[in-house]
Amino acid sequence: MDSLATLATWIWQYGIMFLLVLTLVVFIHELGHFLVARWCGVTVRAFSIGFGPEIYGFYDKHGTRWRFAWIPLGGYVKFIDDDNASSQGSTSMKGLSPAERAGAFHSKPVASRAAVVAAGPIANFILATVLYAALNATVGMRVLPAYVDAVVPNSPAAAAGFQRGDQITAINNTPIEKFEDLQRIVGSSAGETLTFTVERNGEKLALRATPNVDEQRDAFGRTYRRGLIGIQRSVSPDKIRTVHVSLPRAIMLGAGETYGNITQTIGGLWDIVTRRQSAEQMGGPIMMAEVTAKVAELGLEPMLRWIAFISANIGFLNLLPIPVLDGGHLLFYAYEAIRRKPASERMQQMGFQFGLALLMMLVVFVNFNDIMNVWRRLTGTG
């Protein structure tokens, strides 16, 4: 009973914060679809945050119903000729008046439809870039330079010849600006030989090292593997410097951070597919809520950076070529553009059924992972 009470308290404390963050990110995503749809002359019936029965809603002057629904894990923009929230074509176009047909989504050129669909993920990328850029321009960038404070004995770094005081400036010709860059590349390269460009006493050296595989459990009970070479860097405040940048530079850095989020996610998914990482680390709403709550305790800046990270990744995941997701729609539109005719209704139905089944299996899997990890932590069995 104590475990159940603790779980209920956790849901109340952490769930609300996560839902606020998710609502913002979903709103921006759907707003992207909505604005480009209006710009392309598409009639929008509904703009919904959440699914299921409506909690509250109102009509705007264009007749669009803006609504909040009881199931807050997502949202949708529904056009006049949609059969459902997945924007599948309506079988009842004949029931629309000429004016209504003019505003139908599926009556628009394929380029317009693709623009409307792509606008959602693009809006997420823009939100992430704006948040990162705003923080970089106002707070500045806190940088821990990639120096070596200590080398672990008998480690790959020791065998490669690293010494205390070395500054790592590049890995495989990829520039390293801060220690976090070093951790990210090494952590995702276990078993791969890397070439490090090192500055030592004004001289540039090339050192080669292969990160060992280190398996650990994180604070949320998930097992993950990362690469380690045995370089240590102490974090005391005098070693962290704040770099103030101009607005144009802040925007460029923000775009770079957004791109980095996406490539990090791609790398993580690839590691799971190739079994370099355990699929157990994949999490769903519960894990996201836990991380959100912990980040919120650190202050406003980390929270805004976390929102940017979520936004960038939701944008990317929506672009995966899976029917039901935005990427699946774009795949069908690409087919239509190449073949000069849309995919058959049968092909689209099969695609959406496959996509929905795949998505539901993924939802079940990540939620199962979440529940089992929370249960192990609460009962001390993991």
C-alpha positions in Angstrom: 0.0 0.0 0.0 2.9 2.4 0.8 4.3 1.8 -2.7 0.9 2.6 -4.3 0.6 5.7 -2.2 4.1 6.8 -3.2 3.2 6.2 -6.9 0.0 8.2 -6.6 2.0 11.1 -5.0 4.6 10.9 -7.8 1.9 11.1 -10.5 0.4 14.2 -8.9 3.7 16.0 -8.3 5.5 15.1 -11.5 2.7 14.5 -13.9 1.3 18.0 -13.8 4.7 19.6 -14.6 5.2 17.2 -17.5 1.8 17.9 -18.9 2.4 21.6 -18.9 5.6 21.2 -20.9 4.0 18.7 -23.3 1.0 21.0 -23.8 3.3 23.8 -24.9 5.3 21.7 -27.3 2.2 20.1 -28.8 0.5 23.5 -29.1 3.5 24.8 -31.1 3.5 21.7 -33.3 -0.2 22.0 -34.1 0.1 25.7 -34.6 2.6 25.1 -37.3 0.1 22.9 -39.1 -2.7 25.4 -38.5 -1.0 28.5 -39.7 0.3 27.0 -42.9 -3.0 25.4 -43.6 -4.8 28.7 -43.3 -2.1 30.3 -45.5 -2.8 27.6 -48.1 -6.5 28.2 -48.0 -7.5 25.0 -46.1 -10.6 25.2 -43.9 -9.8 24.1 -40.4 -12.6 22.5 -38.4 -10.9 22.0 -35.1 -7.6 22.7 -33.3 -7.4 20.3 -30.3 -4.9 20.0 -27.5 -5.5 16.4 -26.3 -7.9 13.7 -27.5 -11.2 12.4 -26.4 -14.1 14.4 -24.8 -13.8 18.2 -24.7 -13.1 20.0 -21.4 -13.4 23.5 -22.8 -13.6 25.0 -26.3 -14.7 28.0 -28.4 -15.2 29.0 -32.0 -13.0 31.7 -33.7 -14.3 34.0 -36.4 -13.4 31.5 -39.1 -15.5 28.8 -37.6 -12.6 26.8 -36.1 -13.3 25.0 -32.9 -10.4 25.5 -30.4 -10.7 22.8 -27.8 -8.9 21.2 -24.8 -9.7 17.5 -24.3 -9.4 15.1 -21.4 -6.5 12.9 -22.8 -3.6 15.4 -22.9 -1.0 13.2 -24.6 -1.0 14.9 -28.0 -3.2 17.0 -30.2 -4.4 17.5 -33.8 -5.7 20.0 -36.4 -8.7 18.7 -38.2 -9.6 19.9 -41.7 -13.0 20.1 -43.3 -12.5 16.9 -45.3 -10.8 14.7 -42.6 -12.4 11.5 -41.6 -10.2 11.4 -38.4 -7.4 13.1 -36.5 -4.8 11.4 -38.8 -5.9 13.5 -41.8 -7.0 10.6 -43.9 -9.0 11.7 -46.9 -12.8 11.8 -46.5 -15.0 9.4 -48.4 -17.8 11.9 -48.3 -16.4 14.7 -50.5 -19.6 14.6 -52.5 -21.5 15.9 -49.5 -19.4 19.2 -49.5 -20.6 22.3 -51.2 -18.4 23.9 -53.9 -17.2 26.5 -51.3 -16.4 23.8 -48.8 -14.5 21.7 -51.5 -12.4 24.8 -52.2 -11.2 24.7 -48.6 -10.7 20.9 -48.5 -7.2 19.8 -47.6 -7.1 16.9 -50.1 -8.2 19.2 -53.0 -4.9 21.2 -52.6 -1.8 20.6 -54.7 0.6 18.0 -53.3 3.2 20.8 -52.6 0.6 22.6 -50.4 -0.3 19.5 -48.5 3.3 18.6 -47.9 4.0 22.1 -46.6 1.1 21.9 -44.2 2.3 18.5 -42.9 5.9 19.5 -42.6 5.0 22.7 -40.8 4.4 20.9 -37.5 7.9 19.4 -37.1 9.4 22.6 -38.5 7.6 24.6 -35.8 9.1 22.3 -33.2 12.6 22.9 -34.6 12.0 26.7 -34.6 10.8 26.6 -31.0 13.9 24.7 -29.9 16.2 27.1 -31.8 14.5 30.2 -30.4 14.8 28.9 -26.8 18.4 27.9 -27.2 19.2 31.2 -29.0 17.4 33.3 -26.4 19.3 31.6 -23.6 22.6 31.9 -25.4 22.0 35.6 -26.0 20.8 36.5 -22.5 22.4 34.1 -20.1 25.4 33.2 -22.2 27.0 29.9 -22.8 28.5 28.1 -19.8 31.5 26.2 -21.1 33.7 23.7 -19.4 36.8 23.5 -21.7 37.9 20.0 -22.8 41.0 19.8 -20.7 42.4 16.7 -19.0 42.6 17.0 -15.2 43.5 13.3 -14.6 44.1 10.1 -16.6 42.8 6.8 -15.1 45.6 4.3 -14.8 45.5 1.3 -17.3 42.7 3.0 -19.3 42.6 3.5 -23.1 43.6 7.2 -22.5 46.6 6.1 -20.5 47.6 3.7 -23.2 47.2 6.4 -25.9 49.5 8.7 -24.1 47.1 11.4 -22.7 48.6 13.6 -20.0 47.2 16.0 -17.4 46.8 19.5 -18.9 46.1 18.3 -22.5 43.4 20.2 -24.3 41.3 18.1 -26.7 40.3 20.3 -29.7 38.9 17.7 -32.1 37.8 14.1 -32.4 37.9 12.5 -35.9 38.2 16.1 -37.2 35.0 17.2 -35.4 35.8 20.3 -33.4 35.5 20.1 -29.6 34.4 23.3 -28.0 33.5 22.0 -24.5 33.9 18.9 -22.4 30.3 17.9 -23.0 31.2 17.5 -26.7 33.9 15.1 -25.7 31.6 13.1 -23.4 28.9 12.9 -26.1 31.2 11.6 -28.9 33.2 9.2 -26.7 30.0 8.0 -24.9 28.4 6.9 -28.2 31.6 5.4 -29.7 32.3 2.4 -27.5 34.5 -0.1 -29.3 35.4 2.4 -32.1 38.9 3.7 -32.5 38.9 7.5 -32.3 41.6 10.0 -33.3 41.9 12.9 -30.8 43.6 16.2 -31.7 45.4 17.4 -28.6 47.2 20.6 -27.8 50.1 20.2 -25.4 52.6 23.0 -24.6 51.7 24.7 -27.9 52.2 21.6 -29.9 49.4 19.7 -31.7 49.4 15.9 -31.3 47.2 13.1 -32.7 46.4 10.4 -30.2 44.3 7.3 -30.9 42.1 5.5 -28.3 39.3 3.0 -28.3 36.6 3.7 -25.6 35.8 0.7 -23.4 32.1 -0.3 -22.9 30.8 0.7 -19.5 27.3 -0.5 -18.5 25.5 1.4 -15.8 22.1 2.1 -14.4 20.9 5.7 -14.4 18.9 7.5 -11.7 15.7 6.1 -13.3 16.7 2.5 -13.1 17.5 2.1 -16.8 20.5 0.2 -18.1 22.6 1.9 -20.6 26.0 1.4 -22.2 28.5 4.2 -22.8 32.1 4.5 -24.0 34.8 5.6 -21.6 38.5 6.2 -22.3 39.5 7.2 -18.7 39.8 11.0 -18.9 38.6 12.9 -15.9 37.6 16.6 -15.6 36.8 18.2 -12.3 33.8 20.6 -12.3 34.6 23.5 -9.5 33.1 26.7 -10.5 36.3 28.6 -11.4 36.8 26.2 -14.4 33.5 26.9 -15.9 33.5 30.1 -18.0 30.5 32.0 -19.3 30.8 33.1 -23.0 28.6 36.0 -24.1 27.7 35.9 -27.7 26.0 38.3 -30.2 22.4 37.6 -31.3 23.4 36.3 -34.8 25.9 34.0 -33.1 23.4 32.9 -30.5 20.9 32.0 -33.3 23.6 29.9 -35.1 24.5 28.2 -31.9 20.8 27.5 -31.1 20.3 25.9 -34.5 23.4 23.9 -33.9 22.2 22.7 -30.5 18.8 21.7 -32.1 20.7 19.8 -34.8 22.8 18.1 -32.1 19.7 17.0 -30.2 18.4 15.3 -33.4 21.7 13.6 -34.3 22.0 12.4 -30.7 18.5 10.8 -30.9 19.3 9.2 -34.3 22.5 7.8 -32.8 20.6 6.5 -29.8 18.0 4.8 -31.9 20.6 3.2 -34.1 22.5 1.9 -31.1 19.3 0.2 -29.9 18.6 -1.3 -33.3 22.1 -2.6 -33.6 21.9 -3.8 -29.9 24.8 -1.6 -28.8 22.3 -0.2 -26.2 19.5 -2.0 -24.4 16.0 -1.3 -25.5 15.2 -1.1 -21.8 16.4 2.5 -21.7 13.5 3.5 -24.0 11.0 5.4 -21.9 7.6 7.0 -22.3 5.5 9.6 -20.4 6.5 8.4 -16.9 10.2 8.7 -17.6 9.7 12.1 -19.3 7.7 13.3 -16.3 10.5 12.2 -13.9 13.1 14.0 -15.9 11.0 17.1 -16.2 10.4 17.2 -12.5 14.2 16.8 -11.7 15.1 19.5 -14.3 12.5 21.9 -12.9 14.3 21.7 -9.5 17.4 23.1 -11.2 15.9 26.4 -12.2 14.4 28.2 -15.2 17.4 28.0 -17.6 17.7 24.2 -17.4 13.9 23.9 -17.7 13.9 26.0 -20.9 16.7 23.9 -22.3 14.8 20.8 -21.5 11.7 22.1 -23.3 13.9 22.9 -26.3 15.3 19.3 -26.2 11.8 17.8 -26.1 10.6 20.1 -28.9 13.5 19.2 -31.2 12.9 15.5 -30.6 9.2 15.5 -31.0 9.7 17.3 -34.3 12.2 14.7 -35.4 10.1 11.7 -34.3 7.1 13.0 -36.2 9.2 13.0 -39.4 9.9 9.3 -39.2 8.4 7.7 -42.3 5.7 5.8 -40.4 2.1 6.2 -41.7 0.0 8.0 -39.1 2.9 10.3 -38.3 3.8 13.4 -40.3 6.7 11.6 -42.0 4.3 8.9 -43.2 2.1 11.5 -44.9 5.1 13.1 -46.5 6.1 9.6 -47.8 2.8 9.3 -49.5 3.0 12.8 -50.9 6.5 12.0 -52.3 5.1 8.9 -54.0 2.3 11.1 -55.4 4.7 13.7 -56.7 6.9 11.1 -58.4 4.1 8.9 -59.9 1.9 12.0 -60.7 -1.0 10.3 -59.0 -1.9 9.6 -55.3 -1.3 6.1 -53.8 -4.4 3.9 -54.1 -6.9 4.1 -51.2 -6.1 0.4 -50.5 -2.4 1.2 -50.2 -3.0 4.2 -47.9 -5.4 2.2 -45.7 -2.8 -0.7 -45.3 -0.1 1.9 -44.6 -2.1 3.6 -41.9 -3.1 0.3 -40.3 0.5 -0.8 -40.2 1.6 2.5 -38.9 -1.0 2.5 -36.2 -0.2 -1.0 -35.1 3.6 -0.2 -35.0 2.9 3.0 -33.0 0.6 1.1 -30.5 3.3 -1.6 -30.0 5.9 1.1 -29.3 3.5 2.9 -26.9 2.8 -0.4 -25.0 6.6 -1.2 -24.9 7.8 2.1 -23.6 5.0 2.3 -21.0 5.8 -1.2 -19.8 9.4 -0.2 -19.4 8.3 2.9 -17.4 6.1 0.9 -15.1 8.6 -1.9 -14.5 11.4 0.6 -13.7 9.3 2.6 -11.3 8.1 -0.6 -9.6 11.7 -1.9 -9.2 12.7 1.4 -7.6 9.8 1.5 -5.3 10.1 -2.1 -4.2 13.9 -2.2 -4.2 14.0 -5.2 -6.6 16.1 -3.6 -9.4 
